[in-house]
Structures are given as structure tokens and as C-alpha cells.
Amino acid sequence: MGNGYPRDLIGYVSGKAPGSKVQLGVVRDGKDMTLTASLAERKDDTAGKGDPEKAASEDSHERIGIDVHTGVKVKRIEKTAKRLRTVFEVDGKEMSVKSDRVVNGAGRIANVIALDLDAGRIAHDGFRVAVDETMRSTSNPGVYVCGDALSGPPQLSPLATYEGRLVGRNIVEGPKHKPDYSSLPSAVYTVPALATVGLSEAKAKEKGIKTRVQVNNMEYWFSTRQFAETVAWSKIIVDEGSDAIVGAHFVGHAGEELVNIFGLAMKHGIKASAIRDFIFAYPTFSADIKSML
Ligand SMILES: Cc1cc2nc3c(=O)[nH]c(=O)nc-3n(C[C@H](O)[C@H](O)[C@H](O)COP(=O)(O)OP(=O)(O)OC[C@H]3O[C@@H](n4cnc5c(N)ncnc54)[C@H](O)[C@@H]3O)c2cc1C
């Protein structure tokens, strides 16, 4: 990216990772470009208004000149004399932003219909193949679905590999292996990166888990200052009764790496106190985990 790109750009995304990456890449790379606004339809836990994860990432978006609007419905894009006007609705009120170009990063769905599923007796609803818990077609036992074509779980590369391996085992050993998505780490590689694993605080409460939640603004921690980070934030959610990690969420602070340690702990039942007792190499971002829980 660089020369030849428009001065103003607007990306409207649905809280998806690639959209955010493109936006921030454009803004940081371009010397004479501004990303006018980011319009996201979703208002969920990792991208929800009022949620600290979102607030921290919104701050950093806004600091580099991106105006963030979440929970919006994009209505239409109109041509003005010189530019484009994107009209969107937020809380019942119509608003608009002007830009030279509009980028749609609202996500993608697998084009499974082009496969003529009916000819293979594969049940579907026009977009998704109907599968059971073992990822097997509900109507044709000889067909399994995995990866991006599997509707429901996140569309992520390591997940496609994981599901593919399980499908392979199901074909060989019979349909008995079900995917487990409960300790799936994921990250959005923006600057600062967003990373998450497990339940949000709200979801944990919804499930009736009595939680101990530690929110850390790590802006002035040694490692943050060492790397001159402007945003460093984490929220660790622990089941008060069992001491098990329930969720871990990061903005910055190498969260895209640390989230894997939390995912591993969740998967293998390593308790919060055991992590606190572990001796980490110092100075590292990982060593800060002890202070985060
Ligand atoms: C811009 C972008 C950024 C991403 N970034 C990340 C990231 O940072 N981290 C991450 O984990 N994931 C990321 N993903 C998602 C990741 O790429 C997908 O989840 C993953 O590739 C899915 O694997 P898959 O095998 O299901 O599908 P694919 O990788 O899409 O593979 C499907 C293959 O099937 C072939 N094919 C399709 N139709 C037919 C046909 N009729 N006959 C024969 N072959 C066919 C296609 O050509 C393709 O090669 C990103 C995706 C995008 C679009």
C-alpha cells in the first residue's frame, strides 16, 4: 500500500479480524491517507460498546484518526458531487460519513451451494450444510464438513486443520469425535492486537459461574514501558470455586502470544494458583501473567 491510494478511506466491517487489519494497515502505512470511519454492525462482547476491551481498542483507533461507530446498520452509499456518502443508522438515528472510497470488509460465507448439494442428498438451508456434532451431514453419512464450510464456529486457519483431523479420524474410526471449541484462543493482529480465549465476563455470569475477575490496566508496568506501548490491558476471569481459568482477554501487551498460555491452561485444567506458582523467565511479557490473575 502507499502511493496512489485515496486520501480518505472508509472501511465498514462487522467486527471481523481481516477488516480491522486492513483498516489499521492502511492508516499506518499511508502518509497522506486518513481512514475516515469504521462502521461495525456487531455489538458483541469483544466488540461491544461499553466493554473495556472495545474501549481500549477504540481509544487506539481514535488516537490514529479512525472514528469508530459500533452497532450500526449501513443503509446506502450515495454519490455526491465529488465523493461518496455512506449513510448509516445508529440507535434509530440516521448519520453519514463522506469519503473518497468505501471498503466493504463485512465478512464472507462459504459458497457451498455451488456444489449442487441436492444431487448428493446433502441437507442444507441454502447457505449451510446441516451437520451433527461429529460434523457429519445429517442426511448423507458419507459426507463430513470442516473448516470455513462448517457454519457456526469461527473461520480460522488452525481450526480448519483441527476439524479436518477430527473428520479424518471420524471417517476411519466411526463418527465419535466432536470438536471442542471451549479453549480456542484467537487474535486480531492490529496494533495493539486484540486477543481472547474462553468466556467473556458477561457470558460467564450468564452461565451462573461465580467469578473472580481481575482487570489490569498495564500501561505503566515495566514491560509496557520497555516496549513503549500506549495501550496494555487485560481481563482474566477465574472460577472462584474451582480456581479454573474461565476466560482471558487482552489489548496489546503481547496478548496474541499470552492468550495461548491461557488456552493451554484451560484445555489441560491448570489452575490459576498453579500459574501464579510457576517461575517464568524474566523480563518477559509472560512473567507478567503472575500479576494478572
Ligand atoms: C483476508 C483473510 C485473512 C485471514 N487471516 C487469518 C488469520 O490471521 N488467522 C487465521 O487463523 N485465519 C485467518 N483467515 C481464515 C483462514 O484463512 C481460513 O479460516 C482457512 O483458510 C479455512 O481453511 P479451509 O481449508 O476451510 O478453506 P480454504 O483455505 O479456503 O481452502 C479451501 C480450498 O478448496 C478449494 N476449492 C473450493 N471449491 C472447490 C471445488 N469445487 N473443487 C475443488 N477445490 C475447491 C479452494 O480453491 C481452496 O484451495 C483469514 C481469511 C481471510 C480471507
The ligand as a Gaussian input file, in Angstrom:
#p B3LYP/6-31G(d) Opt

LIG

0 1
 C       -8.131000     -11.901000       4.481000
 C       -8.136000     -13.092000       5.391000
 C       -7.311000     -13.104000       6.488000
 C       -7.307000     -14.197000       7.352000
 N       -6.489000     -14.178000       8.433000
 C       -6.471000     -15.236000       9.261000
 C       -5.591000     -15.265000      10.376000
 O       -4.843000     -14.326000      10.639000
 N       -5.616000     -16.343000      11.192000
 C       -6.443000     -17.400000      10.963000
 O       -6.412000     -18.356000      11.735000
 N       -7.282000     -17.410000       9.906000
 C       -7.319000     -16.364000       9.054000
 N       -8.165000     -16.366000       7.975000
 C       -9.082000     -17.511000       7.805000
 C       -8.404000     -18.733000       7.190000
 O       -7.738000     -18.364000       6.007000
 C       -9.485000     -19.760000       6.886000
 O      -10.247000     -19.987000       8.055000
 C       -8.886000     -21.072000       6.439000
 O       -8.110000     -20.886000       5.287000
 C      -10.007000     -22.078000       6.155000
 O       -9.473000     -23.255000       5.655000
 P      -10.354000     -24.200000       4.731000
 O       -9.469000     -25.360000       4.408000
 O      -11.665000     -24.441000       5.362000
 O      -10.666000     -23.344000       3.427000
 P       -9.666000     -22.743000       2.368000
 O       -8.337000     -22.414000       2.958000
 O      -10.429000     -21.646000       1.699000
 O       -9.441000     -23.944000       1.358000
 C      -10.453000     -24.384000       0.502000
 C       -9.795000     -24.871000      -0.797000
 O      -10.793000     -25.528000      -1.582000
 C      -10.637000     -25.138000      -2.920000
 N      -11.941000     -25.322000      -3.575000
 C      -13.062000     -24.570000      -3.458000
 N      -14.062000     -25.066000      -4.217000
 C      -13.570000     -26.192000      -4.804000
 C      -14.121000     -27.128000      -5.693000
 N      -15.375000     -27.048000      -6.131000
 N      -13.334000     -28.135000      -6.096000
 C      -12.049000     -28.245000      -5.652000
 N      -11.481000     -27.364000      -4.800000
 C      -12.228000     -26.349000      -4.385000
 C      -10.222000     -23.673000      -2.815000
 O       -9.574000     -23.273000      -4.007000
 C       -9.249000     -23.728000      -1.638000
 O       -7.946000     -24.033000      -2.017000
 C       -8.175000     -15.292000       7.098000
 C       -9.002000     -15.272000       5.980000
 C       -9.004000     -14.183000       5.146000
 C       -9.905000     -14.178000       3.954000

